[in-house]
Amino acid sequence: MRRTPTPLRHRLRRAAVLVLAALAAGCASANKRYEQGVELEQRGRPADAAQRYIDALKKDRSLADARVRLQDAGARAVEQYLAEAGGYETAGRYGEAADAIRRLDGMLADAAGVGVPLNTPADYGARRRATFDHAVDQAVNEAGSAVARRDFSGAVGWLDRAVQRWEPTPAARERLGRARYDALFGWAEGEMQAGRYRAAYDRAGQALSLGGGYGGDAEALQREALRRGTVRVAILPVGARAQVRDTLPQDLFAELNDELSLNHWNRSPLWMDVIDPVATGREARRHGGARQAIDPATGAQIGRQLGARIVVVMELDSIRRSESDVVTQRRTARTSAGADTAYTVREGRGEVWARVTYRVVDAAGYGRVLDTGTATARSSARFRRGDYKGDWHTLVLPFTDRVLFGERGNGYGRETVRELVSGLSSELGREVFDTVLRRID
């Protein structure tokens, strides 16, 4: 009777088949690359052919024919690369000559990686160094010419290429650093002249980061860019329109504006001179804006009075409440007059979502809005409260039940207010500064 193969034997047989299939695919792939190399050799492209032979040997080290052909094609490729570099040097294109040498270096490394070292002329090391040195010299000269015609980006590109590709000597690195400093400092001066002070500050900072004692001009330029580019900003208190304001907790505005003033608006970031929140709040109140939303035109007027160039007005324009998992319990009670009655205890989870819209206003533009954004916050907490159709103060209740009817600020608990204030202030503090900074050149 024939035995049925076990599951283990099935798995082993399948694994063996997969291994054999993979080996066969690898051999086919290696042979394909070998054939491509032969074809490229016949077409007079020894460097490309050598690379195909290298690829074939990476797939299958046992291909003896590929090794033999790599030796032959590689020798002719070495000659080809050196002739190419020599042609570029004769034409004075030293950067391209150096890149041809780098391609030769890559082929030599790849061939050695598959066990086929290729020979180079005895003077290859000296020639390689000389080519790279000429390329670095040319990069410095080209960068200087680019700076003279105010092509600062092109100048930095030449210098970066030299540092990254042509292995400069310590002395050459010093020259490249000096040239890079000059290019970046010239770039910074150009940005200053164009009134792009933040860009000027950044380019001067890049120059300073080079170190090397190239001079203190970049530091002085940074200070001047910061002086000219810093913008005076008035950030007015958060307010709301009457229909929204009447549904909010009484202490939300005071806590939110206090949090913003103490932990955000009194810490001006670079490029912003935020006017003292006490002064902006006082001026806002003079225009009726204690808890009232201030429109952009009025905000611009306040900003001009405070000497601001940019004003931020903010409005809490939306708030939503919802309840879930609510359980209701009816309880009997007596009034202080002795009448029987009942009240309800409701328990569940309440969620509140609020949104503040802020507008960045041009103070000189009579209310022209430059940018708009929003900040939102969400609060979720368990609640337990009592509901009574009449005056709950007339109920005779134990203390544990009286607290269910305590002051709740339009139905908002203290934890809800704190969570909303924390979320809104964090997002507003970040978003308002980021939005204003985008408007500053």
Protein Blocks (a to p, Z undefined) as FASTA:
>chain_A
ZZdddfklmmmmmmmmmmmmmmmmmmmmmmmmmmmmmmmmmnopaklmmmmmmmmmmmom
klmklmmmmmmmmmmmmmmmmmmmmmmmmnopaklmmmmmmmmmmmmmmmmmnopacddd
fklmmmmmmmmmmmmmmmmmmmmmmmmnopaklmmmmmmmmmmmnopafklmmmmmmmmm
mmmmmmmmmmmmnopaklmmmmmmmmmmngnonajklmmmmmmmmmmmpccddddddddd
fklmmmpcfklmmmmmmmmmmmmmmmccehiacddfklmmmmmmmnopmmgccdfklmmm
mmmmnopabdcddddfbdcdddehiacdddddddfkopacdddddddddddddddddddd
dfklnopafbdcdddddddddddddddfbdfklpccdfklmmmmmceehoiafklmmmmm
mmmmmmmmmmmmmmmmmmpZZ
